[in-house]
Amino acid sequence: MSFGPVGARALLKREIQRYLRRYTNTFAPPLITNVLYFSVFGVILGGRIDQIQGFDYIVFLLPGLVVLGMISNAFENASFSIFHGRWNEYIHETLTSPLSYSQMVAAYVVASALRGVLVGVLIAAIGVAFTLVNGQIATVTIAQPLYLAAFGLIVPTLFSGFGVIGGLLAEDFDHLTVMNQFILRPLVFFGAVFYSLETLPGVWRDLSLLNPMVYMVDGVRYGFLGYSDVDPRVSLVVLSALTIAVLFVDVQLFKRGYGLTD
């Protein structure tokens, strides 16, 4: 997926500028939402919750909220961009360009993944600010920077790829909302964002391992805190393989013109 050709760089630039120019719509909502999350769960309720695996609750909570913000925004950006292009029929300009299908997909995915990363960084900054207010700044660390960087890139890339599929499958704007709000978010909320798997009874812990979000949240948490419920190496390999598979499906769908042509 090379960005050598001018056309590929132009498409990538267009997709990035689209959300940077409308930052009040793309960045303000997740920031406000996470201020509320940290206020209610981190400060108000967190002060009444015992430490989890040796970490203050607000610190334990931070990586999960970062993942939630990354995947929601990466998916939303890719799915909306593809669907909006279909809806207004300007995606045909991209399809008739000399770009290869892999370059088209790469532009949409990279732009969307970048939005996810930016939102994740902003949420992490909010979390650090709240821990500073609570006098817990010393407990916020990056214990495993390489793992954090790896998961921080793979997770939004994976959901950007899913977003491309969602944008091709959607028949109207309501479908995009359903995918994000009623499928992705519940999976994340039950993906050990607010709790450790070790606090669950045996059967529920085993069932939780079927939720792929668990491995994403756990991997990012390992990067921040050095603690994980699942071997991060296994999570990284599985998520990397899944990302490659999803991107391959994206390219094949573009080649077939699925949802792109009448």
MOVEN-V595863 format. One record per residue. PHI is phi as a letter, one per 20 degrees, with the letter a starting at -180 (* if undefined). PSI is psi in degrees with one decimal (NA if undefined). NEAR is the number of other ideal C-beta (glycine too) atoms within 10 Angstrom. Layout:
phi = (PHI	PHI)
psi = (PSI	PSI)
near = (NEAR	NEAR)
This chain:
phi = (*	e	d	f	g	g	f	f	f	f	f	f	f	f	f	f	f	g	e	f	f	d	f	f	e	e	d	f	g	f	f	f	g	f	f	f	g	f	f	f	e	e	e	f	e	f	f	d	d	f	g	d	l	n	d	g	g	f	f	f	f	g	f	f	f	f	f	g	f	f	f	f	f	f	f	f	f	f	f	f	f	f	f	f	f	f	f	e	m	e	f	f	f	f	f	e	f	f	f	f	f	f	f	f	f	f	f	f	f	f	f	f	f	f	f	f	f	f	f	f	f	f	f	f	f	f	f	f	f	f	f	f	f	e	m	d	g	f	e	e	c	d	f	c	f	f	f	f	f	f	f	f	e	f	f	f	f	g	f	f	f	f	f	f	f	f	f	f	e	f	d	b	f	f	f	f	f	f	f	f	e	d	c	f	f	g	f	f	f	e	d	m	f	d	b	e	f	f	e	e	f	g	f	f	f	f	f	f	f	e	e	f	f	g	f	f	f	f	f	f	f	f	f	f	d	m	d	b	e	c	g	f	f	f	g	f	f	f	f	f	f	f	f	f	f	f	f	f	f	g	f	f	f	f	f	e	m	f	m	d	c	f)
psi = (72.8	145.8	26.3	-51.1	145.5	-39.2	-39.3	-41.3	-36.4	-42.1	-42.5	-44.9	-41.4	-43.3	-36.3	-44.5	-27.9	-42.4	-22.9	-35.1	-23.7	49.2	-26.7	-25.5	-25.2	-36.4	-32.2	-47.0	-49.7	-30.5	-45.6	-44.7	-42.4	-26.0	-40.9	-43.8	-50.2	-33.8	-49.2	-55.4	-36.8	-42.7	-57.8	-54.1	-33.0	-31.9	-15.5	0.5	133.6	162.1	146.7	118.2	35.5	4.7	141.4	146.8	-41.5	-32.4	-41.3	-32.0	-33.3	-50.8	-37.3	-39.5	-31.7	-45.0	-44.7	-44.4	-41.0	-50.6	-36.2	-45.1	-36.4	-45.8	-46.9	-41.5	-48.4	-45.4	-42.4	-41.9	-44.8	-47.8	-40.8	-38.7	-38.4	-45.2	-41.7	3.4	19.6	-5.2	-18.3	-27.6	-37.9	-42.5	-29.6	1.9	165.7	6.0	146.8	163.2	-35.2	-35.4	-37.9	-50.4	-42.6	-40.4	-46.4	-43.0	-46.3	-43.9	-42.8	-40.3	-37.4	-40.8	-42.8	-42.0	-44.6	-44.0	-40.6	-41.8	-42.2	-40.2	-40.3	-39.4	-40.3	-43.9	-43.0	-39.5	-41.2	-37.4	-30.9	-42.0	-36.1	0.2	28.2	19.4	-31.0	-19.6	-7.2	111.4	171.0	89.5	-35.7	80.6	-36.6	-42.8	-39.9	-43.1	-41.7	-50.7	-34.0	-20.2	-41.0	-42.9	-52.4	-30.4	-42.9	-45.6	-19.3	-41.3	-42.3	-35.8	-37.5	-45.0	-43.7	-40.8	-30.0	-30.9	-30.6	137.9	-19.5	176.8	-27.2	-33.6	-36.4	-41.3	-42.0	-44.3	-44.3	-48.1	-31.9	-2.1	-56.7	-51.2	-44.5	-39.2	-38.6	-42.3	-31.6	18.4	29.5	30.9	-44.3	2.2	165.1	145.1	-27.1	-16.3	-8.1	147.6	158.4	-49.8	-38.0	-33.3	-42.4	-40.9	-35.5	-29.8	-12.2	-12.9	115.7	-22.8	-27.5	-42.9	-31.3	-49.6	-43.3	-38.1	-43.9	-37.9	-37.9	-39.0	-40.3	-51.2	-15.3	12.0	139.7	150.2	-20.1	148.0	115.7	-25.5	-40.6	-45.1	-42.8	-42.8	-45.6	-45.8	-35.8	-44.2	-41.3	-38.3	-45.3	-42.5	-43.2	-41.7	-36.5	-43.3	-41.3	-48.5	-42.1	-38.2	-38.8	-41.3	-38.7	-10.5	24.2	119.9	-3.6	-27.4	149.4	NA)
near = (14	9	14	8	14	9	17	22	13	13	23	19	12	13	22	18	11	16	21	14	10	11	10	8	9	18	17	11	13	23	14	11	15	24	14	9	23	24	13	11	18	27	15	10	14	22	11	7	16	6	11	18	13	10	20	21	21	24	27	26	26	28	28	24	27	30	29	26	26	31	29	22	31	29	28	28	29	30	27	21	24	28	23	15	19	18	14	9	8	10	21	13	10	19	14	8	15	9	18	17	16	17	22	24	26	21	25	27	29	20	24	32	26	22	26	30	18	21	27	25	14	17	26	22	12	22	23	15	13	24	23	12	13	17	9	18	14	9	16	19	12	14	13	20	12	9	22	21	12	19	30	23	16	19	27	34	25	27	31	33	28	25	34	27	20	24	30	19	16	21	10	10	12	9	15	22	12	13	21	20	12	9	13	20	15	12	14	22	13	16	22	28	22	18	16	17	18	10	12	15	8	7	8	11	16	11	12	18	12	7	16	14	23	22	25	29	29	25	29	28	32	24	23	24	22	14	17	23	22	18	13	21	12	12	25	17	11	14	20	15	10	16	21	13	12	19	20	13	16	27	19	12	18	22	14	12	12	13	17	19	10	3)
